[in-house]
Amino acid sequence: MGFLFDVFPIIFFAMFILVFGVIISTLFRGLKQSRKNDRSPRLTVEATVVSKRMDYRRGVGDTHRGWTRYYATFQVTSGDRMELQMDGYEYGMLVEGDRGQLSFQGTRYLGFVRT
């Protein structure tokens, strides 16, 4: 029984450090991507909406709360494709097959105007 009480604080501290490290790493990656987007030029290109998808995540321990992320994949005239995250309103206004002017900055969606 004494062994368990000797090892538990070490395991608890290691798990705390691991969780804290994952949180800090996630925040750092998000800030790094935001800075990269801020430094990228704002571009507007001809594009077609190829597909749309939603990513729903349920809250921990609560079946009634969660959040949804909305994504659309665009194909530009060169044939390259990019998936950009957007808000639900913009997502709802897009239809697969729409053609128009896509505005973006790095991985940040700025808007889409149908032509």
Jmol script that loads the backbone (N, CA, C; Angstrom):
load data "model"
ATOM      1  N   MET A   1       0.817  -1.177   0.000  1.00  0.00           N
ATOM      2  CA  MET A   1       0.000   0.000   0.000  1.00  0.00           C
ATOM      3  C   MET A   1       0.869   1.253   0.000  1.00  0.00           C
ATOM      4  N   GLY A   2       2.021   1.221   0.642  1.00  0.00           N
ATOM      5  CA  GLY A   2       2.922   2.367   0.697  1.00  0.00           C
ATOM      6  C   GLY A   2       3.470   2.719  -0.676  1.00  0.00           C
ATOM      7  N   PHE A   3       3.678   1.693  -1.524  1.00  0.00           N
ATOM      8  CA  PHE A   3       4.183   1.935  -2.885  1.00  0.00           C
ATOM      9  C   PHE A   3       3.215   2.792  -3.684  1.00  0.00           C
ATOM     10  N   LEU A   4       1.903   2.505  -3.562  1.00  0.00           N
ATOM     11  CA  LEU A   4       0.889   3.261  -4.275  1.00  0.00           C
ATOM     12  C   LEU A   4       0.908   4.734  -3.863  1.00  0.00           C
ATOM     13  N   PHE A   5       1.038   4.992  -2.575  1.00  0.00           N
ATOM     14  CA  PHE A   5       1.069   6.366  -2.100  1.00  0.00           C
ATOM     15  C   PHE A   5       2.365   7.068  -2.493  1.00  0.00           C
ATOM     16  N   ASP A   6       3.424   6.327  -2.731  1.00  0.00           N
ATOM     17  CA  ASP A   6       4.689   6.920  -3.177  1.00  0.00           C
ATOM     18  C   ASP A   6       4.646   7.250  -4.669  1.00  0.00           C
ATOM     19  N   VAL A   7       3.983   6.423  -5.479  1.00  0.00           N
ATOM     20  CA  VAL A   7       3.968   6.576  -6.925  1.00  0.00           C
ATOM     21  C   VAL A   7       2.865   7.531  -7.398  1.00  0.00           C
ATOM     22  N   PHE A   8       1.735   7.591  -6.686  1.00  0.00           N
ATOM     23  CA  PHE A   8       0.603   8.416  -7.131  1.00  0.00           C
ATOM     24  C   PHE A   8       0.973   9.885  -7.358  1.00  0.00           C
ATOM     25  N   PRO A   9       1.693  10.559  -6.465  1.00  0.00           N
ATOM     26  CA  PRO A   9       2.032  11.971  -6.723  1.00  0.00           C
ATOM     27  C   PRO A   9       2.876  12.152  -7.990  1.00  0.00           C
ATOM     28  N   ILE A  10       3.728  11.208  -8.278  1.00  0.00           N
ATOM     29  CA  ILE A  10       4.568  11.296  -9.479  1.00  0.00           C
ATOM     30  C   ILE A  10       3.701  11.157 -10.730  1.00  0.00           C
ATOM     31  N   ILE A  11       2.795  10.179 -10.739  1.00  0.00           N
ATOM     32  CA  ILE A  11       1.905   9.971 -11.888  1.00  0.00           C
ATOM     33  C   ILE A  11       0.985  11.180 -12.056  1.00  0.00           C
ATOM     34  N   PHE A  12       0.429  11.694 -10.960  1.00  0.00           N
ATOM     35  CA  PHE A  12      -0.455  12.857 -11.022  1.00  0.00           C
ATOM     36  C   PHE A  12       0.289  14.060 -11.599  1.00  0.00           C
ATOM     37  N   PHE A  13       1.481  14.315 -11.133  1.00  0.00           N
ATOM     38  CA  PHE A  13       2.274  15.447 -11.615  1.00  0.00           C
ATOM     39  C   PHE A  13       2.619  15.268 -13.096  1.00  0.00           C
ATOM     40  N   ALA A  14       2.969  14.061 -13.520  1.00  0.00           N
ATOM     41  CA  ALA A  14       3.302  13.805 -14.926  1.00  0.00           C
ATOM     42  C   ALA A  14       2.083  14.038 -15.817  1.00  0.00           C
ATOM     43  N   MET A  15       0.913  13.595 -15.393  1.00  0.00           N
ATOM     44  CA  MET A  15      -0.303  13.803 -16.180  1.00  0.00           C
ATOM     45  C   MET A  15      -0.646  15.296 -16.252  1.00  0.00           C
ATOM     46  N   PHE A  16      -0.469  16.020 -15.159  1.00  0.00           N
ATOM     47  CA  PHE A  16      -0.715  17.453 -15.140  1.00  0.00           C
ATOM     48  C   PHE A  16       0.200  18.160 -16.144  1.00  0.00           C
ATOM     49  N   ILE A  17       1.457  17.825 -16.136  1.00  0.00           N
ATOM     50  CA  ILE A  17       2.426  18.424 -17.064  1.00  0.00           C
ATOM     51  C   ILE A  17       2.061  18.076 -18.504  1.00  0.00           C
ATOM     52  N   LEU A  18       1.654  16.842 -18.767  1.00  0.00           N
ATOM     53  CA  LEU A  18       1.274  16.414 -20.116  1.00  0.00           C
ATOM     54  C   LEU A  18       0.068  17.201 -20.618  1.00  0.00           C
ATOM     55  N   VAL A  19      -0.982  17.299 -19.824  1.00  0.00           N
ATOM     56  CA  VAL A  19      -2.182  18.035 -20.226  1.00  0.00           C
ATOM     57  C   VAL A  19      -1.856  19.515 -20.423  1.00  0.00           C
ATOM     58  N   PHE A  20      -1.129  20.098 -19.509  1.00  0.00           N
ATOM     59  CA  PHE A  20      -0.734  21.500 -19.621  1.00  0.00           C
ATOM     60  C   PHE A  20       0.097  21.723 -20.884  1.00  0.00           C
ATOM     61  N   GLY A  21       0.988  20.799 -21.205  1.00  0.00           N
ATOM     62  CA  GLY A  21       1.812  20.905 -22.413  1.00  0.00           C
ATOM     63  C   GLY A  21       0.986  20.850 -23.686  1.00  0.00           C
ATOM     64  N   VAL A  22      -0.019  19.979 -23.719  1.00  0.00           N
ATOM     65  CA  VAL A  22      -0.889  19.874 -24.894  1.00  0.00           C
ATOM     66  C   VAL A  22      -1.675  21.174 -25.080  1.00  0.00           C
ATOM     67  N   ILE A  23      -2.180  21.743 -23.997  1.00  0.00           N
ATOM     68  CA  ILE A  23      -2.929  23.001 -24.081  1.00  0.00           C
ATOM     69  C   ILE A  23      -2.035  24.127 -24.580  1.00  0.00           C
ATOM     70  N   ILE A  24      -0.867  24.262 -24.039  1.00  0.00           N
ATOM     71  CA  ILE A  24       0.075  25.317 -24.464  1.00  0.00           C
ATOM     72  C   ILE A  24       0.459  25.114 -25.921  1.00  0.00           C
ATOM     73  N   SER A  25       0.715  23.886 -26.322  1.00  0.00           N
ATOM     74  CA  SER A  25       1.097  23.590 -27.707  1.00  0.00           C
ATOM     75  C   SER A  25      -0.019  23.968 -28.674  1.00  0.00           C
ATOM     76  N   THR A  26      -1.262  23.639 -28.324  1.00  0.00           N
ATOM     77  CA  THR A  26      -2.411  23.968 -29.173  1.00  0.00           C
ATOM     78  C   THR A  26      -2.566  25.477 -29.303  1.00  0.00           C
ATOM     79  N   LEU A  27      -2.456  26.199 -28.206  1.00  0.00           N
ATOM     80  CA  LEU A  27      -2.541  27.660 -28.254  1.00  0.00           C
ATOM     81  C   LEU A  27      -1.420  28.254 -29.101  1.00  0.00           C
ATOM     82  N   PHE A  28      -0.217  27.738 -28.951  1.00  0.00           N
ATOM     83  CA  PHE A  28       0.931  28.237 -29.706  1.00  0.00           C
ATOM     84  C   PHE A  28       0.730  28.020 -31.206  1.00  0.00           C
ATOM     85  N   ARG A  29       0.234  26.831 -31.595  1.00  0.00           N
ATOM     86  CA  ARG A  29      -0.008  26.560 -33.013  1.00  0.00           C
ATOM     87  C   ARG A  29      -1.078  27.486 -33.584  1.00  0.00           C
ATOM     88  N   GLY A  30      -2.129  27.749 -32.822  1.00  0.00           N
ATOM     89  CA  GLY A  30      -3.185  28.650 -33.268  1.00  0.00           C
ATOM     90  C   GLY A  30      -2.673  30.073 -33.461  1.00  0.00           C
ATOM     91  N   LEU A  31      -1.874  30.559 -32.530  1.00  0.00           N
ATOM     92  CA  LEU A  31      -1.289  31.896 -32.658  1.00  0.00           C
ATOM     93  C   LEU A  31      -0.323  31.979 -33.824  1.00  0.00           C
ATOM     94  N   LYS A  32       0.441  30.923 -34.025  1.00  0.00           N
ATOM     95  CA  LYS A  32       1.393  30.888 -35.137  1.00  0.00           C
ATOM     96  C   LYS A  32       0.661  30.941 -36.475  1.00  0.00           C
ATOM     97  N   GLN A  33      -0.443  30.181 -36.611  1.00  0.00           N
ATOM     98  CA  GLN A  33      -1.216  30.189 -37.849  1.00  0.00           C
ATOM     99  C   GLN A  33      -1.871  31.549 -38.066  1.00  0.00           C
ATOM    100  N   SER A  34      -2.348  32.160 -36.994  1.00  0.00           N
ATOM    101  CA  SER A  34      -2.965  33.479 -37.106  1.00  0.00           C
ATOM    102  C   SER A  34      -1.953  34.522 -37.570  1.00  0.00           C
ATOM    103  N   ARG A  35      -0.752  34.480 -37.026  1.00  0.00           N
ATOM    104  CA  ARG A  35       0.303  35.412 -37.460  1.00  0.00           C
ATOM    105  C   ARG A  35       0.678  35.180 -38.918  1.00  0.00           C
ATOM    106  N   LYS A  36       0.748  33.911 -39.316  1.00  0.00           N
ATOM    107  CA  LYS A  36       1.074  33.593 -40.701  1.00  0.00           C
ATOM    108  C   LYS A  36      -0.003  34.129 -41.637  1.00  0.00           C
ATOM    109  N   ASN A  37      -1.287  33.959 -41.261  1.00  0.00           N
ATOM    110  CA  ASN A  37      -2.377  34.492 -42.067  1.00  0.00           C
ATOM    111  C   ASN A  37      -2.306  36.017 -42.150  1.00  0.00           C
ATOM    112  N   ASP A  38      -2.014  36.667 -41.019  1.00  0.00           N
ATOM    113  CA  ASP A  38      -1.929  38.128 -41.007  1.00  0.00           C
ATOM    114  C   ASP A  38      -0.852  38.641 -41.958  1.00  0.00           C
ATOM    115  N   ARG A  39       0.212  37.895 -42.116  1.00  0.00           N
ATOM    116  CA  ARG A  39       1.329  38.294 -42.980  1.00  0.00           C
ATOM    117  C   ARG A  39       1.116  37.914 -44.445  1.00  0.00           C
ATOM    118  N   SER A  40       0.138  37.072 -44.711  1.00  0.00           N
ATOM    119  CA  SER A  40      -0.141  36.633 -46.079  1.00  0.00           C
ATOM    120  C   SER A  40      -0.911  37.717 -46.830  1.00  0.00           C
ATOM    121  N   PRO A  41      -0.729  37.768 -48.155  1.00  0.00           N
ATOM    122  CA  PRO A  41      -1.492  38.753 -48.931  1.00  0.00           C
ATOM    123  C   PRO A  41      -2.955  38.340 -49.032  1.00  0.00           C
ATOM    124  N   ARG A  42      -3.830  39.321 -49.168  1.00  0.00           N
ATOM    125  CA  ARG A  42      -5.244  39.050 -49.421  1.00  0.00           C
ATOM    126  C   ARG A  42      -5.388  38.801 -50.915  1.00  0.00           C
ATOM    127  N   LEU A  43      -5.922  37.644 -51.264  1.00  0.00           N
ATOM    128  CA  LEU A  43      -6.048  37.263 -52.663  1.00  0.00           C
ATOM    129  C   LEU A  43      -7.508  37.059 -53.023  1.00  0.00           C
ATOM    130  N   THR A  44      -7.839  37.379 -54.266  1.00  0.00           N
ATOM    131  CA  THR A  44      -9.159  37.094 -54.824  1.00  0.00           C
ATOM    132  C   THR A  44      -8.946  36.363 -56.130  1.00  0.00           C
ATOM    133  N   VAL A  45      -9.498  35.155 -56.237  1.00  0.00           N
ATOM    134  CA  VAL A  45      -9.285  34.305 -57.405  1.00  0.00           C
ATOM    135  C   VAL A  45     -10.605  33.697 -57.859  1.00  0.00           C
ATOM    136  N   GLU A  46     -10.646  33.280 -59.124  1.00  0.00           N
ATOM    137  CA  GLU A  46     -11.793  32.530 -59.644  1.00  0.00           C
ATOM    138  C   GLU A  46     -11.771  31.148 -59.001  1.00  0.00           C
ATOM    139  N   ALA A  47     -12.926  30.704 -58.511  1.00  0.00           N
ATOM    140  CA  ALA A  47     -12.980  29.402 -57.852  1.00  0.00           C
ATOM    141  C   ALA A  47     -14.376  28.798 -57.984  1.00  0.00           C
ATOM    142  N   THR A  48     -14.420  27.489 -57.773  1.00  0.00           N
ATOM    143  CA  THR A  48     -15.670  26.728 -57.778  1.00  0.00           C
ATOM    144  C   THR A  48     -15.804  26.025 -56.441  1.00  0.00           C
ATOM    145  N   VAL A  49     -17.009  26.031 -55.874  1.00  0.00           N
ATOM    146  CA  VAL A  49     -17.269  25.293 -54.634  1.00  0.00           C
ATOM    147  C   VAL A  49     -17.370  23.822 -55.001  1.00  0.00           C
ATOM    148  N   VAL A  50     -16.452  23.019 -54.482  1.00  0.00           N
ATOM    149  CA  VAL A  50     -16.398  21.595 -54.811  1.00  0.00           C
ATOM    150  C   VAL A  50     -17.179  20.769 -53.794  1.00  0.00           C
ATOM    151  N   SER A  51     -17.033  21.086 -52.525  1.00  0.00           N
ATOM    152  CA  SER A  51     -17.750  20.333 -51.490  1.00  0.00           C
ATOM    153  C   SER A  51     -17.867  21.165 -50.229  1.00  0.00           C
ATOM    154  N   LYS A  52     -18.764  20.704 -49.347  1.00  0.00           N
ATOM    155  CA  LYS A  52     -18.984  21.339 -48.070  1.00  0.00           C
ATOM    156  C   LYS A  52     -19.045  20.251 -47.007  1.00  0.00           C
ATOM    157  N   ARG A  53     -18.641  20.620 -45.771  1.00  0.00           N
ATOM    158  CA  ARG A  53     -18.772  19.672 -44.671  1.00  0.00           C
ATOM    159  C   ARG A  53     -18.878  20.413 -43.348  1.00  0.00           C
ATOM    160  N   MET A  54     -19.461  19.729 -42.374  1.00  0.00           N
ATOM    161  CA  MET A  54     -19.579  20.256 -41.023  1.00  0.00           C
ATOM    162  C   MET A  54     -18.858  19.310 -40.074  1.00  0.00           C
ATOM    163  N   ASP A  55     -18.254  19.881 -39.037  1.00  0.00           N
ATOM    164  CA  ASP A  55     -17.598  19.093 -38.003  1.00  0.00           C
ATOM    165  C   ASP A  55     -18.257  19.459 -36.677  1.00  0.00           C
ATOM    166  N   TYR A  56     -19.082  18.553 -36.149  1.00  0.00           N
ATOM    167  CA  TYR A  56     -19.788  18.800 -34.895  1.00  0.00           C
ATOM    168  C   TYR A  56     -19.051  18.122 -33.757  1.00  0.00           C
ATOM    169  N   ARG A  57     -18.803  18.879 -32.689  1.00  0.00           N
ATOM    170  CA  ARG A  57     -18.158  18.329 -31.495  1.00  0.00           C
ATOM    171  C   ARG A  57     -19.085  18.520 -30.306  1.00  0.00           C
ATOM    172  N   ARG A  58     -19.320  17.458 -29.582  1.00  0.00           N
ATOM    173  CA  ARG A  58     -20.186  17.518 -28.414  1.00  0.00           C
ATOM    174  C   ARG A  58     -19.362  17.933 -27.205  1.00  0.00           C
ATOM    175  N   GLY A  59     -19.981  18.709 -26.315  1.00  0.00           N
ATOM    176  CA  GLY A  59     -19.316  19.125 -25.090  1.00  0.00           C
ATOM    177  C   GLY A  59     -19.037  17.943 -24.184  1.00  0.00           C
ATOM    178  N   VAL A  60     -18.039  18.065 -23.353  1.00  0.00           N
ATOM    179  CA  VAL A  60     -17.651  16.988 -22.451  1.00  0.00           C
ATOM    180  C   VAL A  60     -18.699  16.835 -21.356  1.00  0.00           C
ATOM    181  N   GLY A  61     -19.263  15.655 -21.233  1.00  0.00           N
ATOM    182  CA  GLY A  61     -20.203  15.350 -20.176  1.00  0.00           C
ATOM    183  C   GLY A  61     -21.577  15.975 -20.340  1.00  0.00           C
ATOM    184  N   ASP A  62     -21.798  16.701 -21.414  1.00  0.00           N
ATOM    185  CA  ASP A  62     -23.090  17.355 -21.615  1.00  0.00           C
ATOM    186  C   ASP A  62     -23.548  17.063 -23.035  1.00  0.00           C
ATOM    187  N   THR A  63     -24.644  16.344 -23.168  1.00  0.00           N
ATOM    188  CA  THR A  63     -25.103  15.952 -24.497  1.00  0.00           C
ATOM    189  C   THR A  63     -25.830  17.065 -25.225  1.00  0.00           C
ATOM    190  N   HIS A  64     -26.137  18.180 -24.556  1.00  0.00           N
ATOM    191  CA  HIS A  64     -26.909  19.248 -25.171  1.00  0.00           C
ATOM    192  C   HIS A  64     -26.050  20.424 -25.645  1.00  0.00           C
ATOM    193  N   ARG A  65     -24.800  20.407 -25.356  1.00  0.00           N
ATOM    194  CA  ARG A  65     -23.928  21.510 -25.757  1.00  0.00           C
ATOM    195  C   ARG A  65     -22.824  20.986 -26.662  1.00  0.00           C
ATOM    196  N   GLY A  66     -22.423  21.814 -27.559  1.00  0.00           N
ATOM    197  CA  GLY A  66     -21.352  21.461 -28.465  1.00  0.00           C
ATOM    198  C   GLY A  66     -21.126  22.608 -29.413  1.00  0.00           C
ATOM    199  N   TRP A  67     -20.322  22.380 -30.408  1.00  0.00           N
ATOM    200  CA  TRP A  67     -20.069  23.417 -31.390  1.00  0.00           C
ATOM    201  C   TRP A  67     -19.879  22.773 -32.746  1.00  0.00           C
ATOM    202  N   THR A  68     -20.173  23.557 -33.760  1.00  0.00           N
ATOM    203  CA  THR A  68     -20.057  23.083 -35.130  1.00  0.00           C
ATOM    204  C   THR A  68     -19.099  23.984 -35.885  1.00  0.00           C
ATOM    205  N   ARG A  69     -18.208  23.380 -36.618  1.00  0.00           N
ATOM    206  CA  ARG A  69     -17.315  24.125 -37.512  1.00  0.00           C
ATOM    207  C   ARG A  69     -17.748  23.816 -38.937  1.00  0.00           C
ATOM    208  N   TYR A  70     -17.709  24.833 -39.771  1.00  0.00           N
ATOM    209  CA  TYR A  70     -18.170  24.716 -41.141  1.00  0.00           C
ATOM    210  C   TYR A  70     -16.991  24.898 -42.093  1.00  0.00           C
ATOM    211  N   TYR A  71     -16.918  24.025 -43.109  1.00  0.00           N
ATOM    212  CA  TYR A  71     -15.829  24.064 -44.075  1.00  0.00           C
ATOM    213  C   TYR A  71     -16.383  23.951 -45.490  1.00  0.00           C
ATOM    214  N   ALA A  72     -15.702  24.608 -46.422  1.00  0.00           N
ATOM    215  CA  ALA A  72     -16.011  24.441 -47.843  1.00  0.00           C
ATOM    216  C   ALA A  72     -14.695  24.235 -48.573  1.00  0.00           C
ATOM    217  N   THR A  73     -14.723  23.365 -49.576  1.00  0.00           N
ATOM    218  CA  THR A  73     -13.556  23.131 -50.413  1.00  0.00           C
ATOM    219  C   THR A  73     -13.770  23.850 -51.740  1.00  0.00           C
ATOM    220  N   PHE A  74     -12.775  24.642 -52.120  1.00  0.00           N
ATOM    221  CA  PHE A  74     -12.817  25.416 -53.360  1.00  0.00           C
ATOM    222  C   PHE A  74     -11.744  24.908 -54.305  1.00  0.00           C
ATOM    223  N   GLN A  75     -12.053  24.892 -55.588  1.00  0.00           N
ATOM    224  CA  GLN A  75     -11.068  24.557 -56.613  1.00  0.00           C
ATOM    225  C   GLN A  75     -10.840  25.807 -57.444  1.00  0.00           C
ATOM    226  N   VAL A  76      -9.565  26.225 -57.542  1.00  0.00           N
ATOM    227  CA  VAL A  76      -9.218  27.409 -58.322  1.00  0.00           C
ATOM    228  C   VAL A  76      -8.894  26.987 -59.748  1.00  0.00           C
ATOM    229  N   THR A  77      -8.727  27.977 -60.638  1.00  0.00           N
ATOM    230  CA  THR A  77      -8.549  27.687 -62.065  1.00  0.00           C
ATOM    231  C   THR A  77      -7.307  26.856 -62.355  1.00  0.00           C
ATOM    232  N   SER A  78      -6.291  26.906 -61.484  1.00  0.00           N
ATOM    233  CA  SER A  78      -5.084  26.101 -61.701  1.00  0.00           C
ATOM    234  C   SER A  78      -5.325  24.622 -61.399  1.00  0.00           C
ATOM    235  N   GLY A  79      -6.472  24.307 -60.782  1.00  0.00           N
ATOM    236  CA  GLY A  79      -6.772  22.920 -60.420  1.00  0.00           C
ATOM    237  C   GLY A  79      -6.501  22.618 -58.957  1.00  0.00           C
ATOM    238  N   ASP A  80      -5.826  23.534 -58.258  1.00  0.00           N
ATOM    239  CA  ASP A  80      -5.543  23.341 -56.833  1.00  0.00           C
ATOM    240  C   ASP A  80      -6.827  23.471 -56.028  1.00  0.00           C
ATOM    241  N   ARG A  81      -6.884  22.736 -54.924  1.00  0.00           N
ATOM    242  CA  ARG A  81      -8.051  22.791 -54.038  1.00  0.00           C
ATOM    243  C   ARG A  81      -7.608  23.265 -52.659  1.00  0.00           C
ATOM    244  N   MET A  82      -8.516  23.988 -52.006  1.00  0.00           N
ATOM    245  CA  MET A  82      -8.247  24.421 -50.639  1.00  0.00           C
ATOM    246  C   MET A  82      -9.528  24.351 -49.825  1.00  0.00           C
ATOM    247  N   GLU A  83      -9.387  23.884 -48.603  1.00  0.00           N
ATOM    248  CA  GLU A  83     -10.530  23.820 -47.700  1.00  0.00           C
ATOM    249  C   GLU A  83     -10.385  24.957 -46.700  1.00  0.00           C
ATOM    250  N   LEU A  84     -11.434  25.769 -46.576  1.00  0.00           N
ATOM    251  CA  LEU A  84     -11.409  26.918 -45.689  1.00  0.00           C
ATOM    252  C   LEU A  84     -12.559  26.840 -44.698  1.00  0.00           C
ATOM    253  N   GLN A  85     -12.279  27.228 -43.469  1.00  0.00           N
ATOM    254  CA  GLN A  85     -13.311  27.267 -42.430  1.00  0.00           C
ATOM    255  C   GLN A  85     -14.039  28.598 -42.514  1.00  0.00           C
ATOM    256  N   MET A  86     -15.333  28.577 -42.225  1.00  0.00           N
ATOM    257  CA  MET A  86     -16.149  29.794 -42.291  1.00  0.00           C
ATOM    258  C   MET A  86     -17.262  29.710 -41.266  1.00  0.00           C
ATOM    259  N   ASP A  87     -18.024  30.803 -41.137  1.00  0.00           N
ATOM    260  CA  ASP A  87     -19.144  30.770 -40.202  1.00  0.00           C
ATOM    261  C   ASP A  87     -20.352  30.093 -40.854  1.00  0.00           C
ATOM    262  N   GLY A  88     -21.336  29.783 -40.027  1.00  0.00           N
ATOM    263  CA  GLY A  88     -22.504  29.049 -40.494  1.00  0.00           C
ATOM    264  C   GLY A  88     -23.328  29.785 -41.539  1.00  0.00           C
ATOM    265  N   TYR A  89     -23.402  31.107 -41.446  1.00  0.00           N
ATOM    266  CA  TYR A  89     -24.174  31.875 -42.418  1.00  0.00           C
ATOM    267  C   TYR A  89     -23.554  31.757 -43.811  1.00  0.00           C
ATOM    268  N   GLU A  90     -22.241  31.981 -43.886  1.00  0.00           N
ATOM    269  CA  GLU A  90     -21.545  31.871 -45.178  1.00  0.00           C
ATOM    270  C   GLU A  90     -21.684  30.455 -45.732  1.00  0.00           C
ATOM    271  N   TYR A  91     -21.542  29.460 -44.866  1.00  0.00           N
ATOM    272  CA  TYR A  91     -21.670  28.058 -45.255  1.00  0.00           C
ATOM    273  C   TYR A  91     -23.044  27.793 -45.871  1.00  0.00           C
ATOM    274  N   GLY A  92     -24.073  28.329 -45.235  1.00  0.00           N
ATOM    275  CA  GLY A  92     -25.431  28.116 -45.714  1.00  0.00           C
ATOM    276  C   GLY A  92     -25.714  28.774 -47.054  1.00  0.00           C
ATOM    277  N   MET A  93     -24.981  29.821 -47.390  1.00  0.00           N
ATOM    278  CA  MET A  93     -25.195  30.537 -48.641  1.00  0.00           C
ATOM    279  C   MET A  93     -24.497  29.866 -49.827  1.00  0.00           C
ATOM    280  N   LEU A  94     -23.559  28.951 -49.550  1.00  0.00           N
ATOM    281  CA  LEU A  94     -22.824  28.288 -50.620  1.00  0.00           C
ATOM    282  C   LEU A  94     -23.544  27.022 -51.081  1.00  0.00           C
ATOM    283  N   VAL A  95     -23.449  26.759 -52.383  1.00  0.00           N
ATOM    284  CA  VAL A  95     -23.991  25.534 -52.961  1.00  0.00           C
ATOM    285  C   VAL A  95     -22.882  24.891 -53.776  1.00  0.00           C
ATOM    286  N   GLU A  96     -22.730  23.584 -53.642  1.00  0.00           N
ATOM    287  CA  GLU A  96     -21.715  22.884 -54.436  1.00  0.00           C
ATOM    288  C   GLU A  96     -21.954  23.172 -55.911  1.00  0.00           C
ATOM    289  N   GLY A  97     -20.906  23.526 -56.622  1.00  0.00           N
ATOM    290  CA  GLY A  97     -20.993  23.861 -58.035  1.00  0.00           C
ATOM    291  C   GLY A  97     -21.009  25.360 -58.290  1.00  0.00           C
ATOM    292  N   ASP A  98     -21.213  26.168 -57.240  1.00  0.00           N
ATOM    293  CA  ASP A  98     -21.176  27.629 -57.409  1.00  0.00           C
ATOM    294  C   ASP A  98     -19.812  28.056 -57.936  1.00  0.00           C
ATOM    295  N   ARG A  99     -19.818  29.032 -58.846  1.00  0.00           N
ATOM    296  CA  ARG A  99     -18.584  29.612 -59.363  1.00  0.00           C
ATOM    297  C   ARG A  99     -18.576  31.088 -59.017  1.00  0.00           C
ATOM    298  N   GLY A 100     -17.382  31.606 -58.755  1.00  0.00           N
ATOM    299  CA  GLY A 100     -17.296  33.023 -58.424  1.00  0.00           C
ATOM    300  C   GLY A 100     -15.909  33.430 -57.983  1.00  0.00           C
ATOM    301  N   GLN A 101     -15.870  34.539 -57.269  1.00  0.00           N
ATOM    302  CA  GLN A 101     -14.624  35.124 -56.786  1.00  0.00           C
ATOM    303  C   GLN A 101     -14.442  34.761 -55.311  1.00  0.00           C
ATOM    304  N   LEU A 102     -13.384  34.012 -55.023  1.00  0.00           N
ATOM    305  CA  LEU A 102     -13.053  33.622 -53.662  1.00  0.00           C
ATOM    306  C   LEU A 102     -11.992  34.575 -53.132  1.00  0.00           C
ATOM    307  N   SER A 103     -12.241  35.145 -51.961  1.00  0.00           N
ATOM    308  CA  SER A 103     -11.256  36.000 -51.301  1.00  0.00           C
ATOM    309  C   SER A 103     -10.763  35.279 -50.049  1.00  0.00           C
ATOM    310  N   PHE A 104      -9.449  35.240 -49.872  1.00  0.00           N
ATOM    311  CA  PHE A 104      -8.864  34.573 -48.717  1.00  0.00           C
ATOM    312  C   PHE A 104      -7.515  35.198 -48.378  1.00  0.00           C
ATOM    313  N   GLN A 105      -7.056  34.932 -47.176  1.00  0.00           N
ATOM    314  CA  GLN A 105      -5.757  35.414 -46.708  1.00  0.00           C
ATOM    315  C   GLN A 105      -5.107  34.260 -45.959  1.00  0.00           C
ATOM    316  N   GLY A 106      -4.147  33.614 -46.598  1.00  0.00           N
ATOM    317  CA  GLY A 106      -3.552  32.416 -46.006  1.00  0.00           C
ATOM    318  C   GLY A 106      -4.593  31.315 -45.963  1.00  0.00           C
ATOM    319  N   THR A 107      -4.923  30.858 -44.747  1.00  0.00           N
ATOM    320  CA  THR A 107      -5.978  29.855 -44.579  1.00  0.00           C
ATOM    321  C   THR A 107      -7.259  30.488 -44.057  1.00  0.00           C
ATOM    322  N   ARG A 108      -7.337  31.792 -44.055  1.00  0.00           N
ATOM    323  CA  ARG A 108      -8.501  32.528 -43.544  1.00  0.00           C
ATOM    324  C   ARG A 108      -9.455  32.862 -44.683  1.00  0.00           C
ATOM    325  N   TYR A 109     -10.693  32.411 -44.563  1.00  0.00           N
ATOM    326  CA  TYR A 109     -11.744  32.694 -45.540  1.00  0.00           C
ATOM    327  C   TYR A 109     -12.217  34.124 -45.354  1.00  0.00           C
ATOM    328  N   LEU A 110     -12.267  34.897 -46.455  1.00  0.00           N
ATOM    329  CA  LEU A 110     -12.730  36.287 -46.386  1.00  0.00           C
ATOM    330  C   LEU A 110     -14.087  36.477 -47.065  1.00  0.00           C
ATOM    331  N   GLY A 111     -14.405  35.654 -48.069  1.00  0.00           N
ATOM    332  CA  GLY A 111     -15.703  35.787 -48.709  1.00  0.00           C
ATOM    333  C   GLY A 111     -15.740  35.121 -50.074  1.00  0.00           C
ATOM    334  N   PHE A 112     -16.956  35.004 -50.601  1.00  0.00           N
ATOM    335  CA  PHE A 112     -17.164  34.397 -51.914  1.00  0.00           C
ATOM    336  C   PHE A 112     -18.306  35.145 -52.581  1.00  0.00           C
ATOM    337  N   VAL A 113     -18.072  35.623 -53.807  1.00  0.00           N
ATOM    338  CA  VAL A 113     -19.099  36.340 -54.564  1.00  0.00           C
ATOM    339  C   VAL A 113     -19.362  35.551 -55.854  1.00  0.00           C
ATOM    340  N   ARG A 114     -20.612  35.106 -56.025  1.00  0.00           N
ATOM    341  CA  ARG A 114     -20.973  34.339 -57.215  1.00  0.00           C
ATOM    342  C   ARG A 114     -20.901  35.210 -58.461  1.00  0.00           C
ATOM    343  N   THR A 115     -20.513  34.589 -59.578  1.00  0.00           N
ATOM    344  CA  THR A 115     -20.507  35.309 -60.862  1.00  0.00           C
ATOM    345  C   THR A 115     -21.479  34.648 -61.811  1.00  0.00           C
TER     346      THR A 115
END
end "model"
wireframe off; spacefill off
backbone 0.3
color backbone group
